[in-house]
Amino acid sequence: MALTQVTGDGLNVGAISSVNSEGGGTTTSVVQGLAKAWINLNGTDTIATRDSLNISGATDSGTGVYSASFSASMGSINYTAVGAAGGNNDYFAFSGSGTGGARGDYMITSASSIPIVSSRISDNVEVDNATIFTQIDGDLA
């Protein structure tokens, strides 16, 4: 994946691959440090994507259970994801985080999509939520 640097002369593709810390003692890979996909999802009624990066669409798979498809696939199923749900202190969301919830079948099994689940903490039951966020990190194909 080529990164782009904007200079006074225009675009310089592939110019930045790492950056040094302010003190100069640490180097960080810019390519590895960027989120490869994310979604801000309204999971109630007819679901809707408010905003996203590298997401081609979202599917409602049942109460509190969704799937997001990547525009550009991940390199393997060994990527990571983090999720959050808002609107109530008793809700949380997780994305491809292994077994959990009432059904317990939310493993990451595809490089082209990810399961997203919104659950209620108090009884671990899937619930629709108006505010669901998921971020995906890893290598693109």
C-alpha positions as CSV (number, residue, x, y, z in Angstrom):
1,M,0.0,0.0,0.0
2,A,1.6,3.3,-1.1
3,L,1.3,6.3,1.2
4,T,1.1,9.8,-0.1
5,Q,2.9,12.9,1.1
6,V,1.7,16.3,0.0
7,T,4.5,18.7,-0.8
8,G,4.7,22.1,-2.4
9,D,5.3,20.4,-5.7
10,G,2.3,18.1,-5.5
11,L,1.9,14.5,-4.5
12,N,4.8,12.2,-3.7
13,V,3.5,8.6,-3.6
14,G,5.3,6.2,-1.3
15,A,7.4,8.9,0.4
16,I,6.5,8.1,4.0
17,S,6.9,4.5,5.4
18,S,8.0,5.3,8.9
19,V,8.2,8.3,11.3
20,N,10.5,9.0,14.3
21,S,9.3,9.8,17.7
22,E,9.6,13.4,19.0
23,G,12.7,12.4,20.9
24,G,14.1,10.4,18.0
25,G,14.5,7.2,20.0
26,T,11.7,5.2,18.4
27,T,10.7,4.6,14.8
28,T,7.1,3.7,14.0
29,S,5.9,2.0,10.8
30,V,3.2,4.3,9.3
31,V,1.8,1.5,7.2
32,Q,1.5,-0.9,10.1
33,G,0.1,1.8,12.4
34,L,-2.9,2.8,10.3
35,A,-6.4,1.4,10.7
36,K,-7.2,-0.6,7.6
37,A,-11.0,-0.3,7.9
38,W,-13.6,1.1,10.3
39,I,-17.4,1.6,10.4
40,N,-19.9,3.8,12.3
41,L,-23.1,1.9,12.1
42,N,-26.7,2.6,13.0
43,G,-27.9,-0.9,13.9
44,T,-31.6,-0.2,14.5
45,D,-34.6,-0.6,12.2
46,T,-33.1,-0.5,8.6
47,I,-29.4,-0.5,9.4
48,A,-27.3,2.3,7.9
49,T,-23.6,3.1,7.7
50,R,-23.0,6.7,8.9
51,D,-19.4,6.7,7.8
52,S,-16.7,4.1,7.0
53,L,-13.3,3.4,5.6
54,N,-12.7,0.3,3.3
55,I,-16.3,-0.9,4.0
56,S,-18.4,-1.8,0.9
57,G,-21.5,-2.6,2.9
58,A,-23.1,-3.9,6.0
59,T,-25.7,-6.7,6.5
60,D,-28.2,-7.1,9.3
61,S,-27.9,-10.8,10.3
62,G,-30.4,-10.8,13.2
63,T,-31.0,-9.0,16.4
64,G,-27.7,-7.3,17.4
65,V,-25.7,-9.3,14.8
66,Y,-24.2,-7.6,11.7
67,S,-21.6,-8.2,9.1
68,A,-19.4,-5.7,7.4
69,S,-17.7,-6.4,4.0
70,F,-14.4,-4.9,3.1
71,S,-13.8,-3.0,-0.1
72,A,-10.2,-4.3,-0.1
73,S,-9.8,-7.6,1.6
74,M,-7.4,-8.2,4.5
75,G,-4.3,-10.3,3.8
76,S,-5.5,-13.2,6.0
77,I,-8.0,-13.9,8.8
78,N,-5.3,-13.0,11.3
79,Y,-6.3,-9.4,11.7
80,T,-7.6,-7.7,14.8
81,A,-10.7,-5.7,15.5
82,V,-12.2,-3.6,18.3
83,G,-15.8,-2.5,18.8
84,A,-17.9,-0.3,20.9
85,A,-21.6,0.5,21.3
86,G,-23.2,3.6,22.7
87,G,-26.5,4.8,23.9
88,N,-26.7,2.8,27.1
89,N,-24.1,1.9,29.8
90,D,-25.3,-1.7,29.7
91,Y,-24.3,-2.2,26.0
92,F,-21.1,-3.3,24.4
93,A,-20.0,-4.4,20.9
94,F,-17.4,-6.8,19.8
95,S,-16.1,-7.7,16.4
96,G,-14.8,-11.1,15.5
97,S,-13.6,-11.7,19.0
98,G,-14.2,-15.4,19.3
99,T,-17.0,-17.1,21.2
100,G,-19.4,-15.0,23.1
101,G,-22.9,-13.8,23.3
102,A,-25.9,-16.1,23.2
103,R,-24.9,-17.9,20.0
104,G,-21.1,-17.9,20.5
105,D,-20.2,-18.1,16.8
106,Y,-18.5,-14.8,16.0
107,M,-15.1,-15.9,15.0
108,I,-13.2,-14.1,12.3
109,T,-13.4,-16.7,9.4
110,S,-13.1,-14.4,6.4
111,A,-10.5,-11.9,5.0
112,S,-13.3,-10.2,3.1
113,S,-15.8,-9.5,6.0
114,I,-16.1,-9.3,9.7
115,P,-18.9,-10.2,12.2
116,I,-20.1,-7.3,14.5
117,V,-22.2,-8.0,17.5
118,S,-24.0,-5.6,19.9
119,S,-24.8,-7.2,23.3
120,R,-26.2,-6.2,26.6
121,I,-23.6,-6.7,29.4
122,S,-26.0,-7.6,32.2
123,D,-27.3,-10.8,30.5
124,N,-25.0,-11.3,27.4
125,V,-28.0,-11.1,25.0
126,E,-27.6,-9.6,21.5
127,V,-29.5,-6.3,21.1
128,D,-29.9,-3.8,18.3
129,N,-28.1,-0.6,19.0
130,A,-28.3,2.8,17.3
131,T,-24.5,3.5,17.7
132,I,-22.0,0.8,16.9
133,F,-18.3,1.4,16.0
134,T,-15.7,-1.1,14.8
135,Q,-12.1,-0.6,13.8
136,I,-10.0,-3.2,12.0
137,D,-6.2,-3.4,12.0
138,G,-3.8,-5.8,10.2
139,D,-2.4,-6.2,6.7
140,L,-4.4,-5.7,3.5
141,A,-4.1,-8.3,0.7
